[in-house]
């Protein structure tokens, strides 16, 4: 399966609460088996929601959103965790009334940027807000038992959020914002052997990225960052912004836009 594959249909088999802040939806692909090779925990896919969020499908006015595979089942079903933030977008409207038997369009994306199932040269630091809870949870659940480091969760309200399952060497901290997460990162005793993963609002992501690369001297190959959202931008506008050369704010990105 690849980016050129057609959209396929999935049907809801289960909707279960995860505390009061999230819900887990189990989906089954309706038109054939899913190859073992694509069943990557913490990988990503696109789910297609119609604008009115009443009936799923692959065409018409469906709008897609990217989600993390929280878990794959042996029979090819998969779980997606939804944040219950009460928004007005198509995914938020859909999950508010999702029930068994509902259908959506589904398009496989690919594997995760990072896996933690093998030993790392040093500690790992994972930073994310509510949108990143599924991927951080999936990565830590399957991490090597000797993994050590920190998980810094930028959550304004931790009430109703279930605790992470992580190796004993990973310290979990809750902070109210992405800026506060960067403050915690800057106070840790880390070296260039650290592996850094950050999935946050775009400006907060850039702050983490710059600190990891410029201050800690972490090689680019061990810095994995994603701006899941950007304040003031709709999802469709965000997709355009991510194609800009200066999305990550790296020095060569900025210099490439300077006049000769």
Secondary structure as UniProt FT lines:
FT   TURN            3..4
FT   STRAND          8..18
FT   TURN            19..21
FT   STRAND          22..29
FT   HELIX           36..38
FT   TURN            41..42
FT   STRAND          44..49
FT   TURN            51..52
FT   TURN            60..61
FT   STRAND          63..68
FT   STRAND          71..72
FT   TURN            74..75
FT   STRAND          78..83
FT   HELIX           90..95
FT   TURN            96..97
FT   TURN            100..101
FT   STRAND          103..110
FT   STRAND          124..129
FT   HELIX           130..132
FT   HELIX           133..141
FT   TURN            145..146
FT   STRAND          148..154
FT   TURN            159..160
FT   STRAND          169..175
FT   HELIX           178..186
FT   TURN            192..193
FT   STRAND          195..201
FT   HELIX           202..210
FT   HELIX           211..215
FT   HELIX           220..222
FT   STRAND          223..229
FT   TURN            231..232
FT   HELIX           235..241
FT   TURN            242..243
FT   TURN            245..248
FT   HELIX           251..255
FT   TURN            256..257
//
